[in-house]
């Protein structure tokens, strides 16, 4: 299986490509972690996720080779937590509040003998 991250559109430039050899579960499903496969091209760590649209392209050769005949492309979307984090880290703080009341000063006595 070959996985590509495309930049800009579903037919955009492949900025990262890797291959993996996943094994299905009893229901025929696979789970993949992108970025840990066999490197083909690009640099996964330098993708600027916050400043463009990205798509994932999956390609499969049912014989296990590189003659990819089953392909699909989907837009990568943000989860709600990521959308919140995008704005919360850049928010403008409110003005500083007024100074609170000062309490009485306490006098501290001499320190005792240490053993």
Residue frames relative to the residue before (quaternion, step in Angstrom):
aa qw qx qy qz dx dy dz
X 1.0000 0.0000 0.0000 0.0000 0.00 0.00 0.00
X 0.1528 -0.7730 0.6098 0.0852 3.56 -1.00 0.85
X 0.1349 -0.7797 0.6101 0.0406 3.54 -0.97 1.00
X 0.0414 -0.7959 0.6041 -0.0034 3.56 -0.92 0.94
X 0.2496 -0.7028 0.6401 0.1845 3.55 -1.17 0.66
X 0.1481 -0.7968 0.5843 0.0422 3.56 -0.65 1.18
X 0.3004 -0.7695 0.5430 0.1511 3.56 -1.00 0.85
X 0.8353 0.2836 -0.2051 0.4239 3.55 -1.06 0.89
X 0.7951 -0.1415 0.1347 0.5742 3.59 0.84 -0.92
X 0.6909 -0.4774 0.3487 0.4162 3.55 -1.33 0.15
X 0.7317 0.3240 -0.2235 0.5565 3.58 1.25 -0.29
X 0.3525 0.7820 -0.4504 0.2475 3.57 1.28 0.39
X 0.7119 -0.4399 0.3491 0.4217 3.51 -1.40 -0.02
X 0.3969 -0.6877 0.5537 0.2511 3.57 -1.00 0.86
X 0.1274 -0.8236 0.5506 0.0480 3.58 -0.41 1.22
X 0.7718 0.0784 -0.0929 0.6241 3.57 1.31 -0.12
X 0.0126 0.7889 -0.6128 0.0439 3.57 -0.94 0.94
X 0.0746 0.7718 -0.6289 0.0558 3.56 -1.03 0.85
X 0.2736 -0.7251 0.5963 0.2092 3.55 -1.31 0.24
X 0.0607 -0.7682 0.6365 0.0327 3.53 -1.25 0.58
X 0.2494 -0.7427 0.6009 0.1586 3.55 -1.29 0.41
X 0.0128 -0.8482 0.5295 -0.0085 3.59 0.45 1.17
X 0.2867 -0.7124 0.6120 0.1890 3.53 -1.33 0.41
X 0.4216 -0.7217 0.4924 0.2427 3.57 -0.88 0.94
X 0.4577 -0.6220 0.5443 0.3275 3.53 -1.32 0.35
X 0.7500 -0.4004 0.2558 0.4601 3.62 -1.23 -0.09
X 0.6767 0.4671 -0.2870 0.4914 3.59 1.25 -0.34
X 0.5595 -0.6325 0.3748 0.3826 3.58 1.27 0.08
X 0.5311 0.6306 -0.4019 0.3984 3.59 1.26 0.30
X 0.1815 -0.7589 0.6133 0.1228 3.55 -1.23 0.54
X 0.2029 -0.7249 0.6390 0.1582 3.53 -1.30 0.42
X 0.0830 -0.8094 0.5814 0.0019 3.54 -0.88 0.99
X 0.1713 -0.7238 0.6539 0.1385 3.52 -1.23 0.56
X 0.2791 -0.7860 0.5315 0.1478 3.54 -0.35 1.26
X 0.7119 0.4218 -0.3351 0.4505 3.55 -0.97 0.91
X 0.7303 0.3871 -0.2466 0.5060 3.60 1.23 -0.14
X 0.4733 0.6831 -0.4336 0.3484 3.58 1.27 0.15
X 0.6789 -0.4328 0.3770 0.4579 3.54 -1.32 -0.33
X 0.4530 -0.7263 0.4621 0.2319 3.54 -0.61 1.23
X 0.1161 -0.7591 0.6368 0.0693 3.55 -1.10 0.84
X 0.7649 -0.2494 0.1790 0.5663 3.60 0.82 -0.99
X 0.7138 0.4431 -0.3373 0.4246 3.56 -1.31 0.39
X 0.3151 -0.7161 0.5847 0.2145 3.56 -1.35 -0.14
X 0.3603 -0.7750 0.4843 0.1871 3.57 -0.28 1.30
X 0.6787 0.5283 -0.2963 0.4153 3.60 0.98 -0.82
X 0.7126 0.4463 -0.2692 0.4696 3.62 1.15 -0.35
X 0.4071 0.6996 -0.4936 0.3181 3.62 1.21 0.19
X 0.2883 -0.7631 0.5608 0.1417 3.58 -0.79 1.09
X 0.2008 -0.8537 0.4713 0.0933 3.56 0.40 1.31
X 0.7031 0.5092 -0.2756 0.4128 3.61 1.04 -0.66
X 0.7685 0.4112 -0.1965 0.4491 3.61 1.15 -0.31
X 0.7719 0.2352 -0.1860 0.5605 3.60 1.11 0.44
X 0.4824 -0.5963 0.5329 0.3575 3.55 -1.33 0.04
X 0.0944 -0.7989 0.5934 0.0273 3.55 -1.00 0.86
X 0.1811 -0.7678 0.6111 0.0655 3.52 -1.19 0.72
X 0.2627 -0.7341 0.5986 0.1836 3.55 -1.19 0.56
X 0.1440 -0.7716 0.6171 0.0557 3.52 -0.90 1.01
X 0.1017 -0.7808 0.6149 0.0428 3.56 -0.83 1.01
X 0.0516 -0.7877 0.6139 -0.0106 3.53 -0.96 0.95
X 0.0726 -0.8226 0.5636 -0.0202 3.55 -0.91 0.95
X 0.1265 -0.7261 0.6708 0.0825 3.52 -1.16 0.79
X 0.3603 -0.7784 0.4682 0.2122 3.60 -0.38 1.19
X 0.6413 0.5032 -0.3378 0.4706 3.61 1.22 -0.24
X 0.5653 -0.6249 0.3774 0.3840 3.60 1.27 -0.06
X 0.5786 0.5967 -0.3713 0.4140 3.58 1.25 0.05
X 0.6092 -0.5501 0.4246 0.3821 3.53 -1.19 -0.65
X 0.4648 0.6284 -0.4718 0.4080 3.58 1.20 0.49
X 0.0877 -0.8584 0.5052 0.0147 3.54 0.45 1.30
X 0.0389 -0.8266 0.5609 -0.0249 3.58 -0.50 1.22
X 0.7028 0.3563 -0.2498 0.5629 3.59 1.19 -0.40
X 0.0972 0.8129 -0.5636 0.1096 3.59 -0.49 1.18
X 0.0241 0.7786 -0.6270 0.0064 3.52 -1.27 0.46
X 0.1229 -0.7824 0.6078 0.0574 3.57 -1.14 0.66
X 0.0052 0.7972 -0.6020 0.0442 3.58 -0.92 0.98
X 0.4915 -0.6383 0.5047 0.3103 3.54 -1.13 0.69
X 0.3600 -0.6989 0.5735 0.2300 3.57 -1.04 0.81
X 0.1245 -0.8129 0.5687 0.0181 3.56 -0.72 1.13
X 0.5163 -0.6393 0.4782 0.3100 3.56 -1.22 0.53
X 0.3783 -0.6658 0.5860 0.2651 3.53 -1.22 0.57
X 0.6791 -0.5156 0.3142 0.4174 3.64 -1.09 0.51
X 0.6286 0.5358 -0.3502 0.4418 3.63 0.98 -0.74
X 0.6585 0.5040 -0.3121 0.4637 3.58 0.99 -0.80
X 0.6347 0.5191 -0.3363 0.4634 3.59 1.00 -0.73
X 0.6370 0.5106 -0.3235 0.4784 3.59 1.03 -0.76
X 0.6743 0.5059 -0.3003 0.4463 3.59 0.85 -0.94
X 0.5934 0.5884 -0.3642 0.4111 3.59 1.07 -0.66
X 0.7696 0.3454 -0.1955 0.5002 3.59 0.96 -0.78
X 0.6321 0.5665 -0.3580 0.3890 3.61 0.98 -0.67
X 0.6728 0.5061 -0.3036 0.4461 3.60 1.01 -0.67
X 0.7381 0.3912 -0.2176 0.5048 3.58 1.20 -0.36
X 0.4015 0.7417 -0.4694 0.2615 3.58 1.22 0.15
X 0.4567 -0.6592 0.5275 0.2804 3.54 -1.22 0.58
X 0.3967 -0.7304 0.4904 0.2618 3.61 -0.68 0.99
X 0.5521 -0.5802 0.4827 0.3545 3.54 -1.27 0.48
X 0.6307 -0.5232 0.3867 0.4230 3.60 -1.21 0.33
X 0.5834 -0.5845 0.4343 0.3597 3.55 -1.19 0.59
X 0.4643 -0.6915 0.4878 0.2614 3.55 -1.03 0.84
X 0.6685 -0.4942 0.3731 0.4119 3.55 -1.36 0.14
X 0.5929 -0.5547 0.4525 0.3689 3.53 -1.28 0.52
X 0.4252 -0.7058 0.5085 0.2498 3.58 -0.95 0.86
X 0.6646 -0.4907 0.3822 0.4141 3.55 -1.34 0.19
X 0.3779 -0.7033 0.5522 0.2401 3.55 -1.13 0.69
X 0.3466 -0.7389 0.5449 0.1920 3.54 -0.99 0.88
X 0.6741 -0.4702 0.3749 0.4288 3.56 -1.36 0.07
X 0.4392 -0.6694 0.5328 0.2742 3.53 -1.14 0.69
X 0.2558 -0.7627 0.5781 0.1369 3.58 -0.97 0.87
X 0.3169 -0.7274 0.5756 0.1979 3.58 -0.99 0.87
X 0.2534 -0.7719 0.5689 0.1276 3.53 -0.84 1.04
X 0.4090 -0.7265 0.5016 0.2310 3.59 -0.93 0.91
X 0.7019 -0.4391 0.3503 0.4380 3.56 -1.36 -0.02
X 0.5004 -0.6387 0.4984 0.3053 3.51 -1.20 0.64
X 0.4751 -0.6848 0.4774 0.2783 3.60 -1.01 0.78
X 0.6751 -0.4757 0.3792 0.4173 3.57 -1.37 0.06
X 0.2770 -0.7553 0.5739 0.1532 3.53 -1.00 0.89
X 0.3129 -0.7825 0.5143 0.1592 3.57 -0.98 0.78
